Amino acid sequence: MSLLDYVDHGLFAPIKIAAAFRTTSEEVARSAGLGRDAVQRKERLRSDKTQRRLREMVEIVTKTSPRFGSALIAYAWYRSEPLAGFSGWTAMQLVQEGRASDVLDYIDAVDAGVYA
């Protein structure tokens, strides 16, 4: 899947993300470090913070999907697999703390063989 598969009317759509990851919109919000209101109220859904967090999460899952064979398995990795060098934090925890760029750098480093 590409990033565009998660977009509706120019915005990342929690319903599309939830359908792809076989979960709920509320769980998508939690996984991105957002409150439930962020994905239920239109004005909050359109906010820069909400859209940035959704984009970061989807970008990480999309980037790792080929490695795991599906977006669903990549999402499970995102939520549960501790990353080497981050004190046991998962990609989800790092995104929730505003450190998505660290996760993307980590993925690039793994792809380059740094952590292999």
C-alpha positions in Angstrom: 0.0 0.0 0.0 1.1 3.6 -0.5 0.5 6.6 1.6 -2.4 7.6 -0.7 -4.3 4.5 0.2 -4.8 6.0 3.7 -6.0 9.4 2.5 -9.5 10.7 2.0 -10.2 14.3 0.7 -6.6 15.3 1.2 -6.4 14.2 4.8 -5.1 11.0 6.5 -8.3 9.2 7.3 -8.4 7.2 10.6 -11.2 5.0 9.2 -9.1 4.0 6.2 -6.0 3.4 8.4 -8.1 1.3 10.9 -9.5 -0.8 8.1 -6.1 -1.5 6.7 -4.7 -2.4 10.2 -7.9 -4.3 11.2 -8.5 -2.2 14.3 -10.6 0.8 15.4 -10.1 4.5 14.8 -9.7 5.0 18.6 -6.8 2.5 18.6 -5.2 4.2 15.6 -5.4 7.5 17.6 -3.8 5.9 20.6 -1.1 4.3 18.4 -0.2 7.7 17.0 -0.2 9.3 20.5 -3.5 11.1 20.0 -6.7 11.3 22.0 -9.9 9.8 20.8 -11.3 13.3 20.0 -8.5 13.9 17.5 -10.0 11.3 15.2 -13.6 11.9 15.9 -14.0 15.7 15.7 -13.6 17.2 12.3 -11.8 20.3 13.4 -9.3 18.2 15.4 -8.8 15.7 12.6 -7.8 18.6 10.3 -5.2 19.9 12.8 -1.6 19.9 11.9 -0.6 17.8 14.9 -3.2 15.1 14.2 -2.3 14.9 10.5 1.4 14.9 11.3 1.1 12.0 13.8 -1.1 10.0 11.5 1.3 10.6 8.6 4.3 9.6 10.7 2.7 6.4 11.8 1.5 5.5 8.3 4.9 6.4 6.8 6.7 4.0 9.2 4.2 1.2 8.7 4.3 1.7 4.9 8.1 1.8 4.8 8.4 -1.5 6.8 5.5 -3.4 5.1 7.7 -4.9 2.4 10.0 -6.3 5.1 7.2 -8.0 7.0 5.0 -8.9 4.0 1.9 -6.9 5.0 0.8 -3.6 6.5 -0.9 -5.6 9.3 2.3 -7.3 10.4 4.2 -4.1 10.1 1.6 -2.4 12.3 2.1 -5.2 14.9 5.9 -4.6 14.8 5.3 -0.8 15.1 3.3 -1.4 18.3 5.2 -4.1 20.0 8.8 -4.7 18.9 11.5 -2.9 21.0 14.0 -1.1 18.9 17.7 -1.7 19.5 19.4 1.4 20.8 16.2 3.0 22.2 16.1 1.5 25.7 13.5 -1.0 24.8 11.1 1.6 23.3 8.9 0.6 20.4 8.4 2.6 17.3 4.9 3.5 18.6 6.3 4.8 21.9 8.9 6.9 20.0 6.2 8.4 17.7 4.0 9.2 20.7 7.0 11.1 22.1 7.4 13.1 18.9 10.5 11.1 17.8 9.2 9.7 14.5 12.3 10.9 12.7 14.5 8.7 15.0 12.4 5.7 13.9 12.7 6.5 10.2 16.5 7.0 10.7 16.6 3.6 12.5 14.7 1.9 9.6 17.1 3.5 7.1 20.1 2.3 9.1 18.7 -1.3 9.4 18.1 -1.2 5.6 21.7 -0.1 5.1 23.0 -2.9 7.3 24.1 -0.9 10.3 22.2 -3.0 12.8 22.3 -6.2 10.9 
